[in-house]
């Protein structure tokens, strides 16, 4: 199961559609808090997490997941990229993201990234 955590319903459902078409099971979360709950209640093979979400942002979500299980692949995405001198995708890498994706991205790119990391995790 892949958890897609994003507060934008269009992004959620687009990612879900692309990943399900590639054969993955997908759960949706609107906040980082919901993503963390899914981590404890389901067999999660990878996370796709947006940086900017209410309650718990993507960096906090990433850190929480990695603290619980450092081997769980976490792919961080954002359309915001950088604000001022802060590049959020670079920060996500420093905090342990396995991969970062800048929005907008293609379905092919998303699926190829997930395939690589779900294979590392040993399950789709």
Steps between C-alpha positions, in 0.01 A plus 500: 500500500622848412374791708454825307490794741391830346233750598408572137226256390597536134860398573383216726267350244737552206780319686258229612376444145854484356626262766194274494523479121855370554370233738561657840260518792467858618371665817441875517581738783420870514743583781828371633315384809274278287805361318663405831178327610504298176858401574386328819176351371598361158777313323664805338779449247566869420378854558451784253482813715436864410707762681219745569212344695295606802563365853833334422703606199688265271838544671350417841318203346821379336692527827230316693488213249879469489515503880253209516659303215802644315467239224153618389533688170370857513472702182440870559330725245422866469409761247636773728863401474676794663401803701768758544819314576322183613473219242249261653587206278868528593397521866291185457807318365702610801229369732501157336266506200585215266399709200350840429262589219418848379138562395377481235635157412393241247321177580793310350748671731285437807455133418871448426598654833244293690602184320862548604417563864220248541738235364760606756236465771421153366133548426263701280 
